[in-house]
């Protein structure tokens, strides 16, 4: 069962839902609007030959920090990770679903590829999987409304929470990706002339 604005407010009051900072103007009838943070994780395309998830081979990346008031340009076809500004979480009786904003979707911005489910007892700063499907660049700015969260009450509390099954810690200091092997182009050895 999805929660209404009334139930979201009740959850914030009793602690079953956490949103920090909470802005009353971001509360919608059945969702809460969240904003874009200042960090982006960008693939170093020049140093990546391929991604091979089965063998845990992921691209080499770098973190780009954008100050408030400045812009991050997301080029057509580009895929980057971006941090959410709000710290969120729910107790063992709830889950959270991430959804895009229709106004941004019409502009060609995808905020998640497949990772839209946030498990019970996962308290963190979510990571967006940002993709520009348009044929022109999209300007992203820290603090802009980027997505919305939907909250659902489970039919019963879970046996195992994200604390037991999850990969990321409460502080979420390295949430962009687990430890990765970088795929680096290797130079061919050159023959020495005699």
C-alpha positions, 0 to 999 in steps of 0.5 A: 500500500502506497502512503499518502502525504498524510501517512508520510507526515505521520511516518516522519513524526514517528520515525518510521520514515527519515528525510533530512532535510525535510522541506514541506513544499516538496511533499506531494499528494503521494510522493516527496520531491528530492534534489540533486547533490554536488557530486557526479561520478563520470566514466573515464572513457579514454581509459575504458575498453569494456565493462564486464560485470560477470568478471567484476570489471567496471570502468575507471571513473572520477568524481566531479564536484560542482558547487551550488549555483554552477552547472554540470553538462550532461551530453547526449547518450552520456551516463553518469552517477549523481548523488541525492542531497537528502538523507533518507531511509525507512524502517523494517515495515516500509520500502521506498521507490524512486521515480523520475519527474515527468517534466525532466523525462520529457526533456530526455533525462532518465534518473534511474536505469533499473535501480528504483527499489530502496530496501527496509532499513537502508538509510543513505544518500541515494545515487541516481543513474543519470542518462541523457536520451535527448540529442542536445545537452541537458544542464543539471544544477545542484539543488534542482528537483530531480526525482520523487520518492514513493513510500509503501507499507509492507504487509508485514515487517521483513525478517532480514533488513538491509543492515544484514543484506546490504552492501553500503554503510550507514554513512554511505561514504563510498556509495557510487560503486563497490571496489572495482577493477579498472579496465585500462588500455595496455600499451603494446611493448615496443621492440628495441632497435639494435 
